[in-house]
Amino acid sequence: MMWWGQGFSWGWMLFGGLMMILFWGGIIALIVLAVRGLTGAGSSTANTAPANSSSSALRILKERYARGEITKEEYEDMRRDLET
């Protein structure tokens, strides 16, 4: 009966466990962010379409017509669709 009422209760043990999980989760998150930053992975510019996607689509269409992949009628139909 000497240590009655002394020491940690269950509440403090749970709090300590949660804090340990948060601490290590934060450390792991920082490591992941550092690696992604150094390698360039997850770059937002890689997945964005160019601002002039309409003109690049017309350029691709002209190249396909020049290579003979599509007929003149197909070219004109697709060009009209892209320009509207």
C-alpha positions in Angstrom: 0.0 0.0 0.0 3.0 2.2 -0.1 2.5 3.4 -3.7 -1.3 3.8 -3.6 -2.5 6.5 -6.0 1.0 7.1 -7.4 2.3 6.4 -11.0 0.7 6.5 -14.4 -2.9 5.7 -14.9 -4.4 4.0 -18.0 -5.2 7.4 -19.5 -1.6 8.5 -19.5 -0.5 5.2 -21.0 -2.9 5.6 -23.9 -1.8 9.2 -24.3 1.8 8.2 -24.4 1.1 5.5 -26.9 -0.8 7.9 -29.2 2.0 10.5 -28.9 4.6 7.9 -29.9 2.5 6.9 -33.0 2.2 10.6 -34.0 5.9 11.2 -33.5 7.0 8.3 -35.6 4.3 9.0 -38.2 5.6 12.5 -38.5 9.2 11.4 -38.9 8.2 8.9 -41.6 6.1 11.6 -43.4 9.0 14.0 -43.3 11.3 11.4 -44.8 8.8 10.6 -47.6 8.4 14.3 -48.4 12.1 14.8 -48.4 12.7 11.9 -50.8 9.9 13.0 -53.1 11.2 16.6 -53.1 14.8 15.4 -53.9 13.7 13.0 -56.7 11.1 15.3 -58.2 8.4 12.6 -57.8 4.8 13.9 -57.6 5.6 17.0 -59.5 2.3 18.8 -60.3 3.6 20.1 -63.7 4.0 16.7 -65.1 0.2 16.0 -65.2 -1.1 19.3 -66.5 -2.2 19.9 -70.0 -0.5 22.8 -71.9 -2.4 26.0 -72.0 -2.7 25.9 -75.8 -4.0 22.3 -76.0 -6.3 23.3 -78.9 -3.4 24.4 -81.1 -1.3 21.4 -80.2 -4.3 19.2 -81.2 -4.5 21.0 -84.5 -0.7 20.4 -85.0 -1.1 16.7 -84.3 -4.0 16.6 -86.7 -2.0 18.2 -89.4 0.9 15.8 -88.8 -1.5 12.8 -89.1 -2.9 14.2 -92.4 0.6 14.8 -93.7 1.6 11.2 -92.9 -1.5 9.9 -94.7 -3.0 8.4 -91.6 -6.4 10.2 -92.3 -8.2 11.3 -95.4 -8.9 14.8 -96.4 -12.5 14.5 -95.4 -11.6 13.2 -92.0 -9.0 15.9 -91.6 -11.6 18.7 -92.4 -14.2 17.2 -90.1 -11.8 16.9 -87.2 -10.4 20.4 -87.8 -13.9 21.9 -87.8 -14.6 20.1 -84.5 -11.4 21.4 -82.9 -11.9 25.0 -84.1 -15.4 25.3 -82.6 
